[in-house]
Amino acid sequence: IYKRLEEVCGLENITAEPEALREIARQADGALRDALSLLEQVTAAGDITLANVEAAFGTGSRSTFERWVTTLRTSPEEAYAILKSIFAAGASGVRVFEEIFALVRDLWLISKWPKIIDSLETSEPEKIFLKNEAAQWKPEKLHYLLNVVNKVLTQSRMGLRNDIVLGMFFMMLEPAPNLEVVPIPKHAVIAATTH
């Protein structure tokens, strides 16, 4: 689809950023007619830039989620705020978590089998990002993250509100603390039942 979008832009004398065309192709999810329609929508809004594509679809691009996954690793509080703003812009929870799943899946695959990067359908800048970022994660952590994303994606598909799904996502990311049971003094229980 990316190649076809390049051809159309060439025939129509439309200047387009390669990353913008890749994002349109990604958003079309394998449907050429959808990709052409999306291209037309972005063209009506101005130049074919990644910023205009993001503005037109409100879901964030692959590069947005690349920045987000790096932020999740370094500053989870900031990562929460980024996702919250993506949802505030009207993004679909399903679409957001599908994008996150695809990105984390690629990172996990590369962390387990580095040579697999050559078989991924990504641009050169995306491959550079994936290679560098995968080196920062343990495969087990990425696998855990994939499971969490899968769980919240299911909840999102069931129609749960984005703010609830976002809260669940970050709650599940935090491993359970080592909980100690603190015994309640007998007199506290008696005092509570006498009032």
Disulfide bonds with the S-S distance in Angstrom:
none
